[in-house]
Amino acid sequence: MVGLTPLSAGFSLPFVPGIGGVEVTVLFPLVTFLLILAFGRYLPFKGAYLGIVSTGVGFLVAVATVIQLATGAGIRHETLHTLVAGVEGAGVTLTFGVLIDPLSALMLTIVGLISLLVHVFSLGYMNAEGEIDLPRYYAALSLFTFSMMAFVISDNLLMSFVFFELVGLCSYLLIGFWYRKPGPASAAKKAFLVTRFGDYFFLIGVVAVLGTFGTAQFAGTESFVTMAETALESGDASGINTFGFGAQTWFTVIGLLVLGGAVGKSAQFPLHTWLPDAMEGPTPVSALIHAATMVAAGVYLIARMYGFYALSPTALSVIALVGGFTAFFAATMALVKQELKQVLAYSTISQYGYMMLALGGGGYLAAVFHLTTHAIFKALLFLGAGAIIISMHHEENMWEMGGLKDELRTTYLAFLAGSLALAGIFPFAGFWSKDEVLYETLIHALGGGSPVLFVAYALGLLAVIMTAFYTFRMVLLTFHGEPRTDAAEDPHAVSLSMKVPLVVLGVLSVVAGLLNMAVLKSVLPKDALLLERWLNGETVGGEFAEGALTAEHYHHVLTSEYGAGYTAGYGGLGEGTLALVGGVVALVLAVIPALVAWRLYGGADPDPHMTNLGSLRTLLMNNYYQDEYQVWLARGVTLPVATLANKFDQGLLDGIVDGSGGVSLFAGGRFQRLQSGVVTTYVALLALGLLVLLLVFAVTGGWL
């Protein structure tokens, strides 16, 4: 049976009594997109104000939702609201609906806040610079905001895939905003094609989930996550279709297929090459899409279905290794980049590697924590880079800057706060979250986890060293020393609309780490771990939720015999001592390279010391020749295979089809002559046909 059946609202949230306020609010950016597309040229500031109002309302609703969940108002912990019951039949049930829980509410707040600040920043970056086609820019921003919010609150994997793809389309439109230039147009196509490659695996994974479980729901007793857990816990997988594989083996295959989409969107090795090129787009786009939200979609997807991944130690090991290697690999390239946005681009790839490392290392809390803090300080750094680029007359090369800290005081202080957070310097936000990533990976490695976790942890530590070095190199070359060009001696002033987002994000980069100071858990009361309590569904009154989507439940599955089997080990130091020692080690590994960078680049006229690396620098500047390799792969392997397949299709398949069509036309032409309109001819043909039938029956014995 196939049908579309609208269902009644299952819950009510702020602003729209009786209807889910979150769904309606998510539609605001979609309506804004349509309005700007149709009437943008007539709207004040080409639609910028309408976008600010729309995203502002979305942010307020997200905050109100957080408050409702925190206070226990309404339905506790997870709220499912089916909007449309889609397809039922052949053992498969598809629905479109909304899932509100602490994770989705937190991400909804992040998307709303960053989108609002990017809209405000764009007033100074885009409008004040006299850019053309601004209605198209603000319309695409609104469509992206809608797509990302809808992705975040999707209650099933198929719905997530739909909006996952729409987010990719919006990225294509925004990267290629300056499509008249060859660089942005090429970068947009590259981003679209590379992420599509990963999305093919994601799509196969969605089909595999539906074929295995008959549902793609994330939450509830009938969700595929719960069904998989029950099958392994009971040892009875008879109620699901594993296609001849063992249950855990098949779940691992599904998890790795979905991971393909996450690797593409979150720019993990080897599908990371699109993100540096994406810096061709406007800098506010980089802050919104390629630092805080769209690139976070892959990490969010893995976190969303973490109960499923917690069942497979193999899948978690792959995630940890991909994350740890990406964190290290991308950091090496950031060491030598000369363009400000390029350094930040490779830094973004590296930091999302840390999040993947945390997820693979059993650190669900740590991954969500770093996702939160990184969204804040990396959006700050990209917006700060935008302010610098505008003040420098659109110059991006750091060697053409210098001495800007006195002329751009507000920008400098905000950018410094974001840089200290990125480098992991105490007490800024990145210190707390990055340390928790490394800590969770280490304790699960010491607890008898896969040896891969030790390798991934070591790569993460090496990335800490390089991150601190290239971060302070960036700050020193940009703001310190003497001005090295005329533009640096007389920079443009930064407008108020650009300063306000910088100040807001700068303050948050200082205080956001207080959400979960796990490194000090041995000396802090448990109430201080706000994010841990939040993701466990604890209300202000202290009541904890019990559900399949809590961090506590994920921990239970990770440590179970039917799950990944992760346990925590502390190397004989004790939990609190190891956390403190790990935090000190990470801080020292960050401070020493920072001092080295100060020594090399802190002078009045810094030397380009990286040129001394010789051929190694050439290798890093050319990004290990990955682009050339991918071009060769496309032209040397994919194109010949596609050409051969095309010849087979046109020569054999089309030949058969065309031939059968020719026979039909020939026969049709001959039979057409029988349609003479003479009644006696028709009677004769009927009589002839009857005689033939009688003859056939007589020969075959059917007559008797």
Buried (B, 14 or more C-beta within 10 A) or exposed (E): EEEEEEEEBBBBBBBBEEBBBBBBBBBBBBBBBEBBBEEBEEBEBBBBBBBBBBBBBBBBBBBBBBEBBBEBEBBBBBBBBBBEBBBBEEEBBBBBBBBBBBBBBBBBBBBBBBBBBBBBBBBBBBBBEEBEBBBBBBBBBBBBBBBBBBBBBBBBBBBBBBBBBBBBBBBBBBBBBBBEEEEBBBBBBBBBEBBBBBBEBBBBBBBBBBBBBBBBBBBBEEBBBBBBBBBBBEEEBEEBBBEEEEBBEBBBBBBBBBBBBBBBBBBBBBBBBBBBBBBBBBBBBBBBBBBBBBBBBBBBBBBBBBBBBBBBBBBBBBBBBBBBBBBBBBBBBBBBBBBBBBBBBBBBBBBBBBBBBBBBBBBBBBBBBBBBBBBBBBBBBBBBBBBBBBBBBEBBBBBBBBBBBEBBEBBBBBBBBBBBBBBBBBEBBBBBBBBBBBBBBBBBBBBEBBEBBBBBBBBBBBBBBBBBBBBBBBBBBBBBBEBBBEBBEEBBEBBEBBBBBBBBBBBBBBEBBEBBBBBBBEEEEEEBBBBBBBBBBBBEEEEBBEBBBBBBBBBBBBBBEBBBBBBBBBEEBEBBEBBBBBBEBBBEBBBEBBEBBBEBBBEEEBEEEBEEBEEEBEBBBEBBEBBEBBEEEEEEEEEEEEEEEEEEEEEEEEEEEEEEEEEEEEEEEEEEEEEEEEEEEEEEEEEEEEEEEEEEEEEEEEEE
